[in-house]
Amino acid sequence: MVGVPAIVIVGLQFGDEGKGKISYLLCRDADCVVRFQGGANAGHTVVVDGRKFKFNMLPAGSMAGATACIASGTVVDLEEVFEELEILRSAGIKSGFMISRAANIVLPIHKELDAKIEEARGGKAVGTTRRGIGPTYSDRALRTGIRIEDLLDEERLREKLEILRKMHSSGVDSLEKLLEYGRRLSPYIGDVEIFVNDLLDRGGKVVFEGAQGTLLDIDHGTYPYVTSSNTIAGAACTGCGIGPTRINEVVGVMKAYTTRVGAGVFPTEIGGELGERIREAGQEYGTTTGRPRRVGWLDIPLLRYAIRISDVSWIALTKLDVLSGLEKLKICIGYEVDGRRLELAPPSVRLLENVKPIYVELDGWGRLSEEEWRRIAERGWDSMPDEARAYVEFVEEKLGKPIKLVSIGAEVGMEVER
Ligand code: IMP
């Protein structure tokens, strides 16, 4: 993991790939870490020195001391921001913080609408986190959104709230409350985009911490069962105002199996007892909502697609330890659909609903104690069980990109480099 200047971290599946820990590792020598899309729907966790820290709004990499930035492409839950700044402070982390004046804020009305729209969909509900993400992005697109900088301008804020009140019957914050937020936030409000560009000009290292995953991208995912932002690597450019040629590396984070929280197509889903067993082993419950995640085998056609559209440089594979103790491990290496075979699949819902996954079966490895995994983390890749190495090598060969980092436990330190 050489410290190149501008690194984008993206999830290659349906989110929850373990980006928080990878971001922390890559931020240890970074100057700045940026959230550029999404909002408090994300749940990025870092476990360091036996303590667990959970972030929804701030980039998890800030735990490593890099200056935390929230850029204009995000939708901001202000209460979360204040709470998470407190988490950093009480952990003794002295990272700086800057929030873009251009980011849109989530209001109570957006959360209410999120729930209402979900209820209206009935059986076709997306299964959103109900954090108001979709409605806030739609107000942004309608140009009726409230931006961070508006909190500092009473007249402007009053006018904007008036429009929102005419649009919505309830749930619009009071002017006073928002102005108070503005006062509390004012030392941190800035031009994140200029700050980041200047930092890169001076040879600084910046990590762009993506949230959610490629298959939840609003344009390139399994629409309509997606989130409301772009989650691919290119979103770092639009979400933080940096030119595409600035990006040196794209790190794709993937889990050793697949999970999905919320509704939507899932070709390799595992039901029954086995699914339950993996869910328990991996503690696959939503960080933000506590919902049980759906579990499935690794899906190479979807991963190939995700790697392609973000032009991933290398891969960090997480939660390999969770698969321990399973006798056989399946990997979907292609799809069969209408008599055709697909090696790479765009996540069209219509297509994916009709595919038949083609599986290969690999040998599993025995259950290892936490102590044994710890020893592997100390000794490195060669001390990994043969079958675990064969699994990673097989995936690497199928994806055609190097898997440079393998995480074998939630805690920082429980990983091996290759
Ligand atoms: P929303 O982003 O809350 O609108 O939810 C839309 C879809 O994205 C739902 O299926 C959510 O479960 C999913 N989603 C949103 N954020 C995350 C995340 O950070 N990890 C995993 N799934 C997410």
Residues whose N, C-alpha, C, O or C-beta is under 5 A from the ligand:
A	BS01	IMP	F14 G15 D16 N41 A42 G43 V126 G127 T128 T129 R130 R131 I133 G134 Q212 L216 V226 T227 S228 V261 G262 A263
